[in-house]
């Protein structure tokens, strides 16, 4: 079971009871399971008005896959303009922020 996680001293907000997945994503044949989970997590942060700073390693833990698969999934989602991202300076370091 996934437990509450703090990544680099930041509360990533995954101490939730679950995630909500839009029906277009659930039934979308064009998405892999990893992409569906990433979209749902990022959408959860976006809908709550929060920045999604979830690292590839944490996405990989959640999806039980490699960070390489996560990188590929995020790249595809960005290419298809389903997820957007940029780097933002946080505490003197550049961190990636994702949103839908």
C-alpha positions in Angstrom: 0.0 0.0 0.0 1.3 3.5 -0.9 2.0 5.5 2.2 2.2 9.2 2.7 5.3 10.5 1.1 7.4 13.6 1.5 9.8 14.2 -1.5 12.7 16.5 -1.0 11.1 18.0 2.1 7.9 18.8 0.3 4.5 17.3 1.0 3.4 15.7 -2.3 -0.1 15.3 -1.1 -0.5 11.6 -1.8 -2.0 10.8 1.5 -5.3 10.4 -0.1 -7.9 7.7 -0.2 -7.8 7.4 -4.0 -7.7 9.2 -7.3 -10.5 10.1 -9.7 -10.1 9.1 -13.3 -12.3 10.8 -16.0 -14.3 8.3 -18.1 -12.5 9.6 -21.2 -9.3 8.4 -19.7 -10.6 5.1 -18.3 -12.1 4.1 -21.6 -9.4 5.7 -23.8 -7.8 2.9 -25.8 -5.0 5.3 -26.8 -3.6 5.5 -23.2 -1.4 3.1 -21.4 -2.2 2.3 -17.8 0.8 4.3 -16.7 -0.4 7.3 -18.7 -3.9 6.9 -17.2 -2.5 7.0 -13.7 -0.2 10.0 -14.4 -3.0 12.0 -16.0 -5.3 11.3 -13.0 -2.7 12.3 -10.4 -1.7 15.5 -12.2 -5.4 16.3 -12.7 -6.0 15.8 -9.0 -3.4 18.4 -8.2 -4.6 20.8 -10.9 -8.3 20.5 -9.8 -7.2 21.2 -6.2 -5.3 24.3 -7.3 -2.0 22.9 -6.4 1.3 22.4 -8.3 2.2 18.8 -9.1 5.9 18.4 -8.2 5.7 14.5 -8.2 9.1 13.2 -9.3 9.4 10.4 -11.9 10.7 8.1 -9.2 7.5 8.5 -7.2 5.3 8.0 -10.3 7.3 4.8 -10.9 6.7 3.6 -7.4 3.0 4.3 -7.7 2.8 2.5 -11.2 5.2 -0.3 -10.3 7.3 0.5 -13.3 10.7 2.0 -14.2 11.5 5.7 -14.3 12.2 5.3 -18.0 8.6 4.2 -18.6 7.4 7.2 -16.7 9.6 9.6 -18.7 8.3 8.1 -21.9 4.7 8.4 -20.7 5.1 12.0 -19.6 6.8 12.9 -22.9 3.9 11.3 -24.9 1.3 13.1 -22.8 3.1 16.4 -23.3 3.4 15.8 -27.0 -0.3 15.1 -27.2 -0.9 18.2 -25.1 -2.8 16.3 -22.4 -0.3 17.3 -19.7 1.8 20.4 -19.6 5.0 21.1 -17.8 7.7 23.6 -17.0 10.5 24.0 -14.6 10.1 26.4 -11.7 12.7 27.6 -9.1 11.8 26.2 -5.7 14.1 26.7 -2.7 17.0 27.6 -5.1 16.5 24.4 -7.3 14.7 24.0 -10.5 11.8 21.6 -10.2 9.3 20.3 -12.7 5.7 21.3 -12.4 3.0 19.4 -14.3 -0.6 20.4 -14.9 -3.6 19.5 -17.2 
